[in-house]
Amino acid sequence: MATPNYNYEKRQRELAKKKKKEDKLRERDARKTSPDGEFGENPAMDPDPVPSPDGDAPEAGVDKI
């Protein structure tokens, strides 16, 4: 019976971790360089809601149709 190659398995896990970390960093850099920044992806997370023309502030996360 063949013995497991632990070095190969460990190397594959390390490569997977490295790839995942690089993907995360690439995604983070893309968010930083995008014109909307991180707030453009989720409107409920906007720091300052834009007031409506009638002077009332819109409710966060609620769309009125």
QUIBELZI-V293671 format. One record per helix or strand. SS is the DSSP state (H for helix, E for strand). FROM is the first residue (numbers start at 1). TO is the last residue. If there is no record, write none. Layout:
SS_FROM_TO + SS_FROM_TO
This chain:
H_6_33 + H_37_40 + H_43_45 + E_51_51 + E_57_57
